[in-house]
Amino acid sequence: MRIFLPLLLIFAFFPSLSGQGNFKAVSDLAFAERQYLEKLYLDLHQSPELSFYEVETAKRMAAEMEALGLEVHTGVGGNGVVGIMRNGDGPTIMLRGDMDGLPVKEETGLPYASTVTTTDEAGNTVSVMHACGHDIHMSVLIGSARVLHNIRDQWSGTIILNAQPAEERAGGAKAMIADGLFEDYGEIDFALGLHVNASTEAGTIGYCPGYMMANVDMMDITVYGEGGHGAYPHTTQDPVVLASRIVMALQTIVSREISPLEPAVVTVGAINGGTKGNIIPGEVKLQLTMRSYSDEVRDAIIEKIERICKGVAMSAGLPEDKYPNVHLRDEYTPAVYNDPDLTDRIAKVFKGQFGEDRVQTLSPVMGGEDFGRYGLTEENIPILFFWLGAVPAERMQAAGRGEINLPSLHSAEFYPDYEKTMQTGVAAMTAAVLELMN
């Protein structure tokens, strides 16, 4: 049985946390916050809010920062909250935790499962769940702030806490930057963030130098035709057939028009058209997502989609005014590119703190995260976004034996080993800050 040590006793054992050799003491400081963070996590998990509607969540995050005596700014880029911890001269480091939940009905069967329902923008009643671990991210953000606040004699500089809205809809980082995040609160030297990982064990850390997550674009295509009776297709221009040709042609973009050495994805996730089997409709709608790392590949994919759509319409003999309408949504998420030098520096800290067996280099993924925007402004801030293992050990073992399949992020069945995950996250984030401050 592990014995709880008050902070004063911990400081007696670890009078100085500066220097890599003493970073393991940070894990004990994170452990000391476990009861406080458990309550915070459970409260956040049971009260999720959708993107752009994180009103009560933002109030809670602001209250947590105010309780530490920080300078707090609310309403940044919508519901964003910025807390500033000033502690003498030194670098300025931004720590980010995202706040929004997802329109998912939780099916974990846990006693603390979310039962929240709300009305979405379309007027539909939807369930809401923290199916992507943002409740963990917020808890780690506050836990790191609490530890760093208690050891102010061990570092010097400024910490900016960023509780960001609307990550799931790719609008939060963009809105906060536009609202003066990098101009109003001092020059930022480094930006750090983390994300729970649904395929690695709680208590572990994963990192990826360079590209870690992809450019994400969403596109709507409306395919037009000339509708009519299903018994007389020769008198129509069937948009269902044209849309099918487009869908199949799009598959050749990645397989034949993009270098096999360049990661790329083109997925048609929805196709809708028609009302009855014997009626040829006048239009069909497609919804796409595209993924890439480089801007060159992203631009090439968009251009080739437009070319294919136009070419199919031309081959069908449609007039120009009935060429497909290709609409690129304003939901672009840029790739996350971890500064290689910063990543290598902090990875060494993580390995010294947790041991090399608990810290691993992971491959890039084609998922998206708007944290990448913080590294793409004219300030050219070095950023590091790392993975935080979240899967309970017993479930990892069962999955290894082939007994279960691990649910992914955004799944109604996803849940983390929240206690171990939060303690590891707080210890990792705190150690990274101490390294950069000292």
C-alpha positions in Angstrom: 0.0 0.0 0.0 1.4 3.3 -1.0 1.5 5.9 1.7 0.3 9.5 1.0 3.0 12.1 1.8 1.9 15.7 2.4 3.7 18.3 0.2 5.8 19.5 3.1 7.3 16.1 3.7 7.9 15.7 0.0 9.9 18.9 -0.1 11.9 17.7 2.9 13.0 14.7 0.9 13.4 16.6 -2.3 14.6 20.1 -1.4 15.5 20.9 -5.0 13.8 19.8 -8.2 16.1 21.6 -10.6 18.4 19.4 -12.7 17.4 16.2 -14.5 18.6 14.0 -11.8 15.8 15.2 -9.5 12.9 15.0 -11.9 11.6 11.8 -10.4 10.5 13.8 -7.4 7.9 15.4 -9.6 6.0 12.1 -9.7 5.5 12.3 -6.0 4.2 15.8 -6.3 1.8 14.6 -8.9 0.7 11.8 -6.6 0.0 14.2 -3.9 -2.6 15.9 -6.1 -4.4 12.7 -6.8 -7.5 13.2 -4.6 -8.1 16.8 -5.8 -7.7 15.8 -9.5 -9.9 12.8 -9.2 -12.8 15.0 -8.0 -12.0 17.6 -10.8 -11.9 14.8 -13.4 -15.2 13.2 -12.4 -16.9 16.6 -12.3 -15.6 17.4 -15.8 -16.4 14.0 -17.2 -20.0 14.2 -16.0 -20.6 17.7 -17.4 -19.3 17.7 -21.0 -20.2 20.5 -23.4 -20.1 20.6 -27.2 -17.6 22.7 -29.2 -18.3 26.5 -29.0 -20.7 25.9 -26.1 -18.1 25.3 -23.3 -19.7 28.0 -21.1 -19.8 26.2 -17.7 -16.6 24.3 -18.4 -14.8 27.6 -19.0 -16.2 29.0 -15.8 -14.8 26.0 -13.9 -11.4 26.3 -15.5 -11.3 30.0 -14.7 -12.3 29.3 -11.1 -9.5 26.7 -10.8 -6.9 29.2 -12.0 -8.3 32.0 -9.8 -8.0 29.7 -6.8 -4.2 29.7 -7.4 -4.1 33.5 -7.5 -3.4 33.7 -11.2 -4.1 36.5 -13.6 -7.1 35.1 -15.5 -8.6 36.3 -18.8 -11.9 34.8 -20.0 -13.7 35.0 -23.3 -10.5 34.6 -25.3 -11.5 33.5 -28.8 -15.0 32.6 -27.6 -15.0 30.5 -24.5 -11.2 30.3 -24.1 -9.6 30.9 -20.7 -6.0 32.2 -20.2 -4.3 32.0 -16.8 -0.9 33.6 -16.3 1.5 32.5 -13.6 4.3 35.0 -13.3 7.4 34.1 -11.3 10.3 36.3 -12.1 12.6 36.5 -15.2 12.8 33.6 -17.5 11.2 31.9 -20.5 7.4 32.0 -21.1 5.9 28.6 -21.7 2.3 27.9 -22.8 0.5 24.8 -21.6 -2.7 23.9 -23.4 -5.7 21.8 -22.5 -8.8 21.6 -24.7 -12.3 21.7 -23.2 -14.9 20.5 -25.6 -16.8 17.2 -25.7 -18.4 15.2 -28.5 -22.0 14.3 -29.5 -21.6 10.7 -28.4 -23.8 8.7 -26.0 -21.5 7.1 -23.4 -21.8 3.3 -23.3 -18.9 2.5 -20.9 -21.3 1.3 -18.1 -19.2 3.2 -15.6 -20.9 4.6 -12.4 -19.7 8.0 -13.3 -20.7 7.9 -17.0 -22.0 11.0 -18.6 -25.8 11.3 -19.0 -25.7 14.8 -20.5 -28.0 15.6 -23.4 -28.3 18.9 -25.2 -29.6 20.5 -28.3 -27.1 20.9 -31.2 -27.0 23.7 -33.8 -29.4 21.8 -36.0 -32.0 21.6 -33.3 -31.4 17.9 -32.6 -31.3 16.4 -29.1 -27.9 14.7 -28.7 -26.0 13.0 -26.0 -22.6 14.5 -25.0 -19.5 12.6 -23.8 -15.8 13.3 -23.3 -14.9 10.5 -25.7 -11.6 12.1 -26.7 -10.1 12.6 -23.2 -10.4 16.3 -23.0 -11.5 15.9 -19.4 -8.0 14.3 -18.7 -6.3 17.1 -20.6 -8.0 19.8 -18.5 -7.3 17.9 -15.3 -3.6 17.6 -16.2 -3.4 21.3 -17.0 -4.8 22.2 -13.6 -2.8 19.6 -11.8 0.5 20.8 -13.5 -0.4 24.4 -12.5 -1.0 23.4 -8.9 2.3 21.6 -8.6 4.2 24.4 -10.3 2.5 26.9 -8.1 3.7 25.0 -5.0 7.3 24.8 -6.1 7.8 28.4 -7.4 11.2 28.5 -5.7 12.4 25.8 -8.2 11.8 27.8 -11.4 11.7 31.3 -12.8 9.7 32.6 -15.7 6.1 32.8 -16.8 3.6 30.0 -17.4 0.5 30.6 -19.6 -2.3 28.2 -19.1 -4.5 27.9 -22.1 -8.0 26.2 -21.7 -9.0 26.1 -25.3 -12.5 25.6 -26.8 -13.6 24.0 -29.9 -10.7 21.7 -30.7 -13.1 19.0 -32.2 -14.3 21.5 -34.8 -10.9 22.9 -35.5 -11.9 26.5 -34.5 -10.5 27.0 -31.0 -6.8 27.6 -31.6 -7.5 29.7 -34.6 -10.0 31.9 -32.7 -7.7 32.3 -29.7 -4.7 33.3 -31.9 -6.9 35.8 -33.8 -8.0 37.2 -30.4 -4.5 38.2 -29.5 -3.2 35.1 -27.6 0.4 35.7 -28.8 0.2 39.5 -28.6 -1.7 40.3 -25.4 0.0 38.0 -22.8 3.7 38.3 -23.5 6.1 36.6 -26.0 5.8 32.8 -25.8 9.0 30.8 -26.1 7.6 27.3 -26.1 4.2 25.7 -26.3 3.4 22.2 -24.8 0.4 20.0 -25.1 -0.6 16.4 -24.8 -3.3 14.0 -25.8 -4.5 10.7 -24.3 -3.7 7.6 -26.5 -6.3 4.9 -26.7 -3.8 2.2 -27.8 -1.0 2.6 -25.2 -1.0 1.7 -21.5 -1.7 4.2 -18.8 1.6 5.3 -17.2 3.5 5.6 -20.5 4.5 8.5 -22.7 4.8 8.6 -26.5 6.5 11.2 -28.6 7.1 11.8 -32.3 9.7 14.2 -33.7 8.6 16.2 -36.7 5.2 15.5 -38.2 3.0 13.8 -35.7 -0.6 14.5 -36.9 -2.0 15.4 -40.3 -3.5 18.3 -42.2 -7.3 17.7 -42.1 -9.7 19.1 -44.6 -13.5 18.6 -45.0 -15.2 19.0 -48.4 -18.8 18.9 -49.7 -19.4 18.0 -53.3 -22.9 18.4 -54.9 -23.2 16.4 -58.1 -25.9 17.7 -60.4 -27.9 15.9 -63.1 -31.3 15.8 -64.8 -33.8 13.7 -62.9 -36.7 11.7 -64.2 -38.5 8.4 -64.1 -36.3 5.3 -63.2 -37.9 3.4 -66.1 -36.6 5.9 -68.7 -32.9 6.5 -67.6 -32.0 7.5 -71.2 -34.0 10.7 -70.8 -32.0 11.7 -67.7 -28.5 12.5 -66.6 -28.3 10.3 -63.5 -26.3 12.0 -60.7 -26.2 8.8 -58.8 -24.1 7.2 -61.5 -22.0 10.3 -61.9 -21.4 10.5 -58.1 -20.4 6.8 -58.2 -17.9 7.5 -61.0 -16.5 10.4 -59.0 -16.2 8.2 -55.8 -14.3 5.5 -57.7 -12.1 8.0 -59.6 -11.1 9.7 -56.3 -9.5 6.5 -55.2 -6.8 6.9 -57.8 -5.6 10.2 -56.3 -3.6 8.5 -53.5 -2.9 5.3 -55.4 -1.7 6.8 -58.7 -1.2 10.6 -58.4 0.5 11.1 -55.1 4.0 9.8 -54.4 3.9 6.5 -52.4 6.4 8.1 -50.1 4.0 10.9 -49.2 1.2 10.0 -46.6 -2.2 10.9 -47.9 -5.9 10.0 -47.4 -9.0 10.7 -49.4 -12.2 9.3 -47.9 -15.8 9.8 -49.0 -17.6 9.4 -45.7 -21.2 10.2 -46.8 -23.2 10.0 -50.0 -26.8 11.1 -50.0 -29.3 11.5 -52.9 -32.7 10.4 -54.0 -36.0 9.6 -52.3 -37.3 6.4 -54.0 -36.1 3.5 -56.1 -37.9 4.5 -59.3 -37.0 8.2 -59.3 -33.7 9.4 -60.6 -32.9 12.5 -58.5 -31.6 15.8 -59.7 -28.6 15.9 -57.4 -26.4 13.8 -55.1 -24.3 15.1 -52.2 -20.9 13.8 -51.1 -18.9 14.5 -47.9 -15.2 14.0 -47.9 -12.2 14.2 -45.6 -8.7 14.6 -46.9 -5.5 14.0 -44.9 -1.9 14.9 -45.6 1.3 16.2 -44.0 2.8 18.7 -46.4 1.1 21.7 -47.8 2.2 20.6 -51.3 0.3 17.3 -51.0 -2.7 19.0 -49.5 -2.9 21.5 -52.4 -2.4 18.7 -55.0 -5.3 16.6 -53.5 -7.7 19.5 -53.6 -6.7 20.4 -57.2 -7.1 16.8 -58.3 -10.6 16.4 -56.7 -11.7 19.5 -58.6 -10.3 18.2 -61.8 -11.9 14.8 -61.5 -15.3 16.3 -60.7 -15.2 18.6 -63.7 -13.9 15.8 -65.9 -16.7 13.4 -65.0 -19.3 16.1 -65.7 -17.8 16.9 -69.1 -17.6 13.3 -70.1 -21.4 13.0 -69.3 -22.1 16.0 -71.5 -23.5 18.2 -68.8 -23.5 21.9 -69.4 -21.1 24.0 -67.4 -23.8 25.4 -65.1 -24.3 21.8 -64.0 -20.7 20.9 -63.2 -20.3 19.6 -59.6 -20.1 22.2 -56.9 -16.9 21.6 -54.9 -16.9 23.4 -51.5 -13.9 23.2 -49.2 -15.2 23.8 -45.7 -13.6 26.4 -43.4 -12.6 23.7 -41.0 -9.0 23.2 -42.0 -6.7 21.8 -39.3 -3.0 22.1 -40.1 -0.5 19.3 -39.4 1.1 19.1 -36.0 4.9 19.4 -36.5 6.9 18.9 -33.3 10.1 20.9 -33.2 12.8 18.2 -33.4 15.3 19.8 -31.0 12.6 20.5 -28.4 11.2 17.0 -28.8 14.6 15.4 -28.3 15.3 17.6 -25.3 12.1 16.8 -23.5 12.2 13.1 -24.5 15.4 12.8 -22.6 13.7 14.3 -19.6 10.8 11.8 -19.9 13.2 8.9 -20.1 15.1 10.0 -17.1 11.9 10.5 -15.2 9.9 7.4 -16.1 12.5 5.0 -17.4 13.2 4.2 -21.1 10.7 1.3 -21.0 7.8 3.7 -20.3 8.7 6.2 -23.0 8.6 5.3 -26.7 8.8 6.9 -30.1 5.5 6.5 -31.9 4.7 6.7 -35.6 2.8 9.7 -37.0 -0.9 9.3 -37.4 -3.4 10.7 -39.9 -5.7 12.1 -37.2 -5.9 15.9 -36.8 -5.4 18.4 -33.9 -5.5 22.2 -34.1 -2.6 22.4 -31.6 -0.5 22.6 -34.7 -1.6 26.1 -35.3 0.4 27.4 -32.4 3.6 26.5 -34.3 2.6 28.1 -37.5 2.3 31.8 -36.6 4.8 34.5 -37.5 6.3 34.1 -34.0 7.6 30.7 -35.1 7.1 29.2 -31.6 8.7 25.7 -31.1 5.9 23.3 -30.1 5.8 19.8 -28.6 2.6 17.7 -28.5 3.0 14.3 -27.0 0.9 11.2 -26.3 -0.2 10.2 -22.9 -1.0 6.5 -22.5 -4.5 5.9 -21.1 -5.5 2.3 -21.4 -5.9 0.3 -18.1 -3.2 -2.3 -17.8 -5.6 -5.2 -17.5 -7.3 -4.2 -20.8 -4.0 -3.9 -22.5 -3.2 -7.4 -21.4 -6.6 -8.7 -22.6 -6.1 -7.1 -25.9 -2.7 -8.6 -26.2 -4.2 -12.0 -25.7 -6.8 -11.3 -28.4 -9.7 -11.4 -26.0 -10.9 -7.8 -26.6 -10.5 -5.0 -29.1 -9.6 -1.7 -27.6 -12.1 1.1 -28.3 -10.6 4.1 -30.2 -10.9 7.7 -29.3 -14.4 9.1 -30.1 -15.8 5.7 -29.3 -18.8 5.5 -26.9 -16.9 2.8 -25.1 -13.6 4.6 -24.5 -12.5 5.2 -21.0 -9.0 5.8 -19.5 -7.3 4.6 -16.3 -7.9 8.2 -15.2 -5.8 8.1 -11.9 -2.6 6.7 -13.4 -3.1 8.7 -16.6 -3.5 12.0 -14.8 -0.6 11.4 -12.5 1.7 10.6 -15.4 0.5 13.6 -17.4 1.1 16.0 -14.5 4.5 14.6 -13.8 5.5 14.7 -17.5 4.2 18.3 -18.1 5.7 19.6 -14.9 9.1 18.0 -15.6 9.1 19.4 -19.1 8.4 22.9 -17.7 11.2 22.6 -15.2 13.6 21.5 -17.9 12.8 24.5 -20.0 12.8 26.9 -17.1 16.1 25.8 -15.8 
